[in-house]
Amino acid sequence: MGNRDLAQMRMDYPDVNNAFWYAVKAHKGQLRKDGKTPYINHPVEVAEIVCTMTDVPSVVEAALLHDTVEDTSVRINDIIRVFGIYVGDLVADETENKRRNIPAMETWRVRKEEAIRKIAGAGSEAKMISLADKLSNLRSIKRSLDQYGDDVWNWFNNNEIADQAWYYRSMRDQYIGLKTTDAWKEYAALIEVVFSTVTNQETLDTEDLDFDEGITDEYAEDIENTIDEAPLDVVRMEDEEYIL
């Protein structure tokens, strides 16, 4: 279990602080689904949740960086060059193949099945980051539902509440090894609050999936296409002004 919060980790480990400012720069100008909240609040919250489960610096770095490849111009090999292979691998575990040439609603189910399949075969540290990510999202959904009501679901590519419940419950089942953590307990409780109207929902059974197959050729090609020779510069990022 972690015993240092993110602020302390940033003080104790320069690479954690670099990862913080790298994420700040990468997500600059992005907003959450409500159109008001700075996006950087999310990876910071994810890292804070991860700190309650571990104080391994590389895992906290990856938590801060987990959305940079999926949602910004940062590339996988940028992360590897600056933060190392292990952090890059953890970020890759959290990165969806968006298939941006196809409407998001059309690929929603297959993308989510891939995400569940990937995390089911991942290590415990990748699962910590994924759990923290989903918990942060559920917290945000709960706050927004309290403020705006069910119109919130229209912010999503898939606005079917039953489908969202299926996804979050299926992911919960992959985190079962973390069920003694406060994060898992809060996540499990929030699922029942947020999706209280959806009952007897089946989850994706991953027992028969072959996790030794690795990533698909399509996904490997997608990752290869993210190679860029100009990584973001983390030097003196803290001198820039950002609103968090």
N, C-alpha and C positions, 0 to 999 in steps of 0.2 A: 504494500500500500504506500502511496506517496505521502510524504510528510512536509513537503515544501510547496507553497503556492507558486503561481506563475511569476509573480514579481520577484520572489526569492530565486527561482530558477534562472531568471534573466540576469540577476546579479551574480550568481555563482558560476554560470556557464556562458561565455561569450557567444558560442554558436547558437544557443537558445535566443539570446538577444538579437543576433543577426537574423535568425529565422523570423522573429517578430517583425523587424523592420523590413525584411524581404517581403513578407506577406502584406504589410501595410502598403508598400509601394506597388506590389502586384495588383492589389484590389482597390487601389485609389480610384475614387469616383463611382465605384459600384455600390448599389443599394440592394437591400433584401427585398423580398416579395411585396412588402407593404409599401415600397416606393419611398420610404423615409429613413429607414435605419441603415447606417453605413455598413457595408458588407463585412468589413474587417471585424465588427463586433462578434460575428459568428465564429471564425477560426480562433479568436482569442478565447471565447467561451469554451470551445471544444478543448483547447489546450488546458484551460483551467480545470475542466472536468477530468481530463487525463491525469493531471497532477494529483487528483485524489486517489488514483489507482497505481501510479508509478512515478518515480522521480528519475527515470532513465532519460538523460538529456536527448538522445536521438529520437525517442518516442515523442517527447514534447515538441521537438523541432518539426517532426512530421505532422503532428497535430496542427501546428500553426500553418503549415504549408499544404494541408491536405486538399484544398480546393484550387490551388494555384494552376495546376496543369489542366484541370477540367474546365475552369471558368475564366482563365486569363491567357495572355500570350506566352506565359512561361512554359518551357518544355521540360520533359522528363530529364533529358541530359543536362539542362541548366541546373536542376536540383542536384543531380549526381555530382557535377563538377564543383559546386559550391559546398554541399553538405555531405557528400559521400554516397556510396552505393546503397547502404542499408536504409538511410532516410529516403533515398529515391525509390527503393522497393516498397517501403511503407506508403509513400504517396501514390505509387502506381496501384497498390491494393485498393486505394480509396477513389481511384479515377475511373469514371464511367466512359465507355465508348459512346459518345453522343450521337453518332451517325448524323451529322449536322446537315447532310444533303437530303434528309428525309424529315417530314413533319414530326415533331417530338411526340405528339399523341400516338402516331402510328407505331412508334418504336418503344413506347413506354413499358409495355409488359415484358418484352424481351430484354430490355435494358435492366429492369428490376430483377428479373430472373437471373441474369448474368451477375448482378451485384450480390444477390443472395448466395449463388453458387460459389462466387469468388471468396466471399467472407467465410463461408462454411469450411473452406479448405485452407484458410489463412491461419497464421500463428496468433498467439494470445495478444501480442502487442498491437498487431493490426486490428484485432477485434476490439481492443480498448479504444482505439481512435474511432473506429466505426460506431461503437456504442455511444461514445461522447458526441459524435456528429449527429446521430439520430436523436439523442436526448436533447441536444441544443435545438434541433428542428422542432421537436414536439413541444418544448417549452415555448418557442416562438408561436407555434400554431395555437396553443392554448391561450396565450395572451391575446392573440389576434381574434380568436373566436369570442373571447370575453368582451372584446371591444367592438367588433364588427359583425358578429354572428356568422351564420353559415355562408354568407357571400364570400368568405375567405377562401373557400374551396375553388372558387373561380379564378384564383390567382395561379392555380397549378395547371400544368399541361394535361393532367388527368384529374378532373373534378369529381370523379366518382368516389364517394366516401368509403364504400365497401372495398374498392381496389386499394385505396390508401391504407385502410385497416389491414388488409391482407399483407401488404408490403411490410408495414411496421411490425406486425405480429410475426411474420416469417423471419425478419431480422432478429427479433427478440429471441427466437428459438436458437439462433446461431451463437448467441452470447451466453448460453446457459452456463458455461464455465466461469463466468464472472458474476454469477447470481448472488454471491455473498457481498458484493460491493454496493455501496450506497447508490452509485450511478445506475446499476441494473435495477435495483429496487424502485428507484424513482421512475425509470423508464417504463417498467412493467406497470406501475400504478398509473402513470400518465396515459398509457395506451387505453386503459379501461375508462378513463375519464373522457379523453378526446373522442374515442370511438364507442361510446356507451350505447349508441343506437344500432351498432353492428354486432350481432351476436352469432355464435356458432360458426365463425368464419374459419375455413380451412387455411392451413399454411402450406408453403411449399415444402414437400418432402425431399430432403437432399441425401437421404441414406444411400440411394442407388446411383448417385452421380459419381463419375470417375474423375477425381481431382488430380490425377496424374497426367491428364491430357494437356495441362498447361493452357495458356491463352490460345485463342483461335488464330488462324492465319490472318483473318480480317483485322483482329485487334492488334496483332503484332505489327501489321502494316500501318495501322493507325498510329501506334506508338512511334514507329520509325519515322513517320512523316512529321513528328513533333520536334525533330532534331533541329537545333538552331545554334549557330556559332557565336551568338551575342547574348550571354546570360545577363540578367539584371545585376547591377552593381550594388552590393550591400555596404560598401564603404561609406561611412558617415551618413547613412540614411537617417540616423536619429537627429541630424541637424535640420532636416526638412520639417515643415509644419503640416500636421494632419489633424483633422477633427475626428476623434474616436467616439 
